[in-house]
Amino acid sequence: MTGVAWDVLLVGGASGVGKSRVAGELALAAGAFVVEFDDVVSAVQQITSVEGHPGLHLFDGIVDTAELGVDRVLELQIATARALEPAVVGVVRNRLTVDVPAVVEGDYLTPAAAARAIREGAVVGRSVRAVFLHEDDAVRITANYADREPEGGVQAHRAEVGVRYSRWLVAQARRHGLPVVDCRPWDTLTARIDRAIR
């Protein structure tokens, strides 16, 4: 085990705010393993059905979410995230069986799941921390998508969903007493996360 103050660090936030990048930086500094929760989401969706786990398949058959209103996409996103909360806890339980610290990052990490994982970690004498990244500027998220996925064109609708989802995560994080860190300025983000989780 390294000298970091946590065994598992959960990094949540909306799509396009920079979670993967900062998770990689945090993991590198801590000698930690990175778990991309999106991989877990894809795996559980492949082995479940609409009939058995409807909350995991709310976007099935929707080719272009931009055809739906922002409110409807946000509603589906939140419902999917809530349906995935047991999977978040399961990932953390598994990571706590080894002595290598891990950073778990993903859009579908909810503050409720993080709070539960923190409590379970404490019961077994392990340190689980969580932080939620916040970006309130749809223009910034749109630019991030353009940098990351230039073939996708201008994704303003998706970015607006992201801002609304980010605001929901902030409200939920505050409800559960979990830290929220603004994504900008980027060059101080890792240091601000480190302070927030301590």
C-alpha positions as CSV (number, residue, x, y, z in Angstrom):
1,M,0.0,0.0,0.0
2,T,1.3,3.5,-0.8
3,G,1.1,6.5,1.5
4,V,-2.1,7.8,0.1
5,A,-4.9,8.6,2.5
6,W,-7.5,6.4,0.8
7,D,-7.9,2.8,-0.4
8,V,-10.6,3.7,-3.0
9,L,-11.3,7.1,-4.4
10,L,-14.5,7.6,-6.3
11,V,-14.5,10.4,-8.9
12,G,-18.0,11.2,-10.2
13,G,-19.3,13.9,-12.5
14,A,-21.1,14.4,-15.8
15,S,-19.8,13.3,-19.1
16,G,-17.3,15.5,-20.7
17,V,-16.0,17.3,-17.6
18,G,-12.6,15.6,-17.5
19,K,-13.0,12.7,-15.0
20,S,-10.9,10.2,-17.0
21,R,-8.0,12.6,-17.4
22,V,-7.9,13.7,-13.7
23,A,-8.5,10.1,-12.5
24,G,-5.4,9.1,-14.5
25,E,-3.4,11.9,-12.9
26,L,-4.6,11.0,-9.4
27,A,-3.9,7.3,-9.9
28,L,-0.4,8.0,-11.3
29,A,0.5,10.2,-8.3
30,A,-0.8,7.6,-5.8
31,G,0.4,4.4,-7.5
32,A,-3.2,3.4,-7.9
33,F,-5.3,1.3,-10.3
34,V,-7.9,3.0,-12.4
35,V,-11.4,1.5,-12.8
36,E,-13.5,3.1,-15.5
37,F,-17.0,2.4,-14.4
38,D,-18.3,2.8,-17.9
39,D,-16.7,-0.6,-18.6
40,V,-18.7,-2.1,-15.8
41,V,-21.9,-0.5,-17.1
42,S,-21.3,-2.0,-20.6
43,A,-20.7,-5.4,-19.0
44,V,-23.8,-5.5,-16.9
45,Q,-25.9,-4.3,-19.8
46,Q,-24.6,-7.1,-21.9
47,I,-25.6,-9.8,-19.5
48,T,-29.0,-8.4,-18.4
49,S,-32.3,-7.9,-20.1
50,V,-34.9,-5.2,-20.3
51,E,-37.3,-7.6,-18.6
52,G,-35.0,-8.5,-15.7
53,H,-33.3,-5.1,-15.2
54,P,-35.3,-2.4,-16.9
55,G,-33.4,0.4,-15.2
56,L,-30.2,-0.6,-17.0
57,H,-31.8,-0.5,-20.4
58,L,-33.6,2.8,-20.5
59,F,-31.6,4.1,-23.5
60,D,-32.0,0.9,-25.5
61,G,-33.4,1.6,-28.9
62,I,-32.7,5.4,-28.7
63,V,-30.4,6.0,-31.6
64,D,-30.0,9.8,-31.1
65,T,-30.8,11.2,-27.6
66,A,-30.8,14.7,-29.2
67,E,-34.3,13.8,-30.5
68,L,-35.5,13.8,-26.9
69,G,-35.9,16.9,-24.8
70,V,-33.1,17.7,-22.3
71,D,-35.5,17.0,-19.4
72,R,-36.3,13.5,-20.7
73,V,-32.7,12.6,-21.2
74,L,-31.8,13.8,-17.8
75,E,-34.6,11.8,-16.3
76,L,-33.3,8.6,-18.0
77,Q,-29.7,9.4,-17.0
78,I,-30.6,9.7,-13.3
79,A,-32.8,6.6,-13.3
80,T,-30.0,4.6,-14.9
81,A,-27.5,5.9,-12.4
82,R,-29.8,4.9,-9.5
83,A,-30.2,1.4,-11.0
84,L,-26.5,1.0,-11.2
85,E,-25.8,1.9,-7.5
86,P,-25.5,-1.7,-6.4
87,A,-22.8,-2.2,-9.1
88,V,-20.8,0.7,-7.7
89,V,-20.9,-0.8,-4.3
90,G,-19.9,-4.1,-5.7
91,V,-16.9,-2.7,-7.5
92,V,-15.7,-1.0,-4.3
93,R,-16.2,-4.1,-2.2
94,N,-14.0,-6.0,-4.7
95,R,-11.3,-3.3,-4.7
96,L,-11.2,-3.4,-0.9
97,T,-10.1,-7.1,-1.0
98,V,-6.7,-6.0,-2.4
99,D,-4.0,-3.7,-1.1
100,V,-3.5,-1.7,-4.2
101,P,-5.4,1.6,-4.1
102,A,-7.9,2.3,-6.8
103,V,-9.5,5.3,-8.5
104,V,-13.0,4.5,-9.8
105,E,-14.4,7.1,-12.1
106,G,-17.6,7.4,-14.1
107,D,-20.7,9.3,-15.1
108,Y,-23.0,6.9,-13.2
109,L,-21.4,7.1,-9.8
110,T,-24.1,8.7,-7.6
111,P,-23.5,10.4,-4.2
112,A,-25.9,7.9,-2.6
113,A,-23.8,4.9,-3.8
114,A,-20.6,6.7,-2.8
115,A,-21.9,7.4,0.7
116,R,-22.9,3.7,1.1
117,A,-19.5,2.6,-0.1
118,I,-17.8,4.9,2.3
119,R,-19.8,3.5,5.2
120,E,-19.1,-0.1,4.2
121,G,-15.4,0.7,3.9
122,A,-15.3,2.1,7.4
123,V,-16.9,-1.0,8.8
124,V,-13.9,-3.1,7.5
125,G,-11.3,-0.5,8.5
126,R,-10.7,0.7,4.9
127,S,-10.8,4.3,3.6
128,V,-13.1,5.1,0.8
129,R,-13.3,8.7,-0.4
130,A,-15.4,10.4,-3.0
131,V,-15.4,13.6,-4.9
132,F,-17.8,15.0,-7.5
133,L,-16.5,17.3,-10.3
134,H,-18.7,20.1,-11.4
135,E,-18.9,22.0,-14.6
136,D,-21.7,24.5,-15.1
137,D,-20.8,25.8,-18.5
138,A,-22.4,23.9,-21.5
139,V,-20.1,25.8,-23.9
140,R,-17.1,24.4,-22.1
141,I,-18.5,20.8,-22.2
142,T,-19.3,21.2,-25.8
143,A,-15.7,22.2,-26.5
144,N,-14.5,19.3,-24.5
145,Y,-16.6,16.9,-26.6
146,A,-15.2,18.6,-29.8
147,D,-11.6,17.9,-28.6
148,R,-12.4,14.3,-27.5
149,E,-14.8,13.3,-30.3
150,P,-14.3,15.6,-33.3
151,E,-16.2,13.2,-35.5
152,G,-19.3,13.8,-33.4
153,G,-19.8,17.4,-34.5
154,V,-21.2,20.0,-32.2
155,Q,-22.9,18.2,-29.3
156,A,-24.7,21.1,-27.6
157,H,-27.7,19.1,-26.6
158,R,-25.6,16.5,-24.9
159,A,-23.6,19.2,-23.2
160,E,-26.8,20.8,-21.8
161,V,-27.8,17.4,-20.4
162,G,-24.4,17.3,-18.8
163,V,-24.7,20.6,-17.1
164,R,-28.2,19.7,-15.8
165,Y,-26.9,16.3,-14.6
166,S,-23.9,18.0,-13.0
167,R,-26.2,20.3,-11.0
168,W,-28.2,17.2,-9.9
169,L,-25.0,15.5,-8.7
170,V,-24.0,18.6,-6.8
171,A,-27.3,18.8,-5.0
172,Q,-27.1,15.1,-4.1
173,A,-23.5,15.3,-3.0
174,R,-24.3,18.1,-0.6
175,R,-27.2,16.1,0.7
176,H,-24.8,13.3,1.5
177,G,-22.1,15.5,2.8
178,L,-19.6,14.7,0.0
179,P,-17.2,17.2,-1.5
180,V,-17.8,18.9,-4.8
181,V,-14.9,20.5,-6.8
182,D,-15.2,22.8,-9.7
183,C,-13.3,21.6,-12.8
184,R,-11.7,24.9,-13.5
185,P,-9.1,26.1,-13.3
186,W,-7.8,22.8,-14.6
187,D,-4.1,23.3,-13.6
188,T,-5.1,23.2,-9.9
189,L,-7.7,20.5,-10.0
190,T,-5.7,17.6,-8.6
191,A,-4.5,19.7,-5.7
192,R,-8.0,20.9,-5.0
193,I,-9.3,17.4,-5.1
194,D,-6.6,16.3,-2.7
195,R,-7.6,19.0,-0.2
196,A,-11.3,18.3,-0.6
197,I,-11.0,14.6,0.2
198,R,-8.7,15.1,3.2
